[in-house]
């Protein structure tokens, strides 16, 4: 193939894969901000147990950090799905107002907004800073506050806006056959398993010249996901057009796994770097995916009308690796 023919081939095929890689990397950033938000929630709950001494400044700082991180999530979501940006920012503004009210009411001596009690979960003293923290935690994820008014409700809604459109690199789910053709025409179908494999950093610049096998990818999470299936083609994902088409976008420590099947939404995101404070597994699955039969123990699951969000954070590298192996075995066997 001449240089000109090669350039024409790349220019014709590459943009779709490049966009897919960019959206996948952006979604990882979206998840990082969501994880930081969950860490703030957990820090507040831990302080509320009464084993720590804190003042009003801590609670106000917690509110500010939640609003800041929530804004980062909304920005990421708006970049991923621009058509929903106006709606998301309108919802975000309501939470900024709620945060401002919490701070102002407590400063005026009203002790915060009384949105209901959650005494079964949190035991608080009558001190003003504890009362304010109680109100803040109800704003985070209170069980007795009006529906769709908590930060967690907003987070779940934001995930839905992003995932329903961006399930596979920024395409509508109704375009699943178009998406499958994109990967088929880009020569990224693995040679030893029926799965499309995309190198996030290399393939965005230049498509592969020849078909690659799973062993050609230096990816820690991919290796563990396929540990029980990768070495045995007979039991792994098949190259059967009637089966579930899978796409895995990988780097050394990142894995994004999605299905192209139009009537089944499933997306797994993981970072497996060996650094406990940053590693995670995140999964979204609609009701057809049977998530309960796939997940190993230890996952936090949030159910919604449109599917389930599940994640595992702050666990050892071995737990991440073992969980990926179990999930891969159940998905592909």
Buried (B, 14 or more C-beta within 10 A) or exposed (E): EEEEEEEEBBEEBBEBBBBBBBBBBBBBBBBBBBBBBBBBBEBBBEBBEEEEEBEBEBBBEBBEBBBEBBBBBBBBBBBBBEEBBEBBBEBBEEBEEBBEBBBEBBEEEBBBBEBEBBEEEBEBEEEBBBBBBBBBBBBBBBEEBEEEBBBBBBBBBBBBBBBBBBBBBBBEBEBBEEBBEBBEEBBBBBBBBBBBBBBBEEBBEEBBEEEBEBEBBEBBBBBBBBBBBBEEBEEBBBBEEEEBBBBBBBBBBBBBBBBBBBEBBBBBBBBBBBEBEBBBBBBBBBBEBEBEEBBBEEBEEBEBEBBBBBBBBBBEBEBBBBBBBBBBBBBBE
